[in-house]
Amino acid sequence: MTPHPMHLHGHTFQVSNPDGSYRARKDTAIVPARRSMDAYFVTDNPGDWVTHCHNEYHMVAGMMTTVVYA
């Protein structure tokens, strides 16, 4: 039940607030356990990019994937 420092390679993103405004641009955001977040980023760096939890034991357990676009 630990928070997850989620990281997206190759981009910065913004997380939306409940009121619809956006937070500062970053490449890692802390996501509370069993919660989700919306991250908005400009797709101006095409390729295959890894996104993962920065807790290594979570990565090893499979908490990572790729974002792919052309």
Number of C-alpha atoms within 10 A of each C-alpha: 6 9 14 20 15 17 20 22 14 14 16 16 20 19 18 15 11 7 6 8 9 14 12 9 15 15 17 20 20 13 15 13 10 9 8 8 12 9 17 13 13 9 11 10 11 11 13 14 16 14 19 21 23 18 14 11 10 13 14 10 8 11 16 16 14 13 12 11 11 8
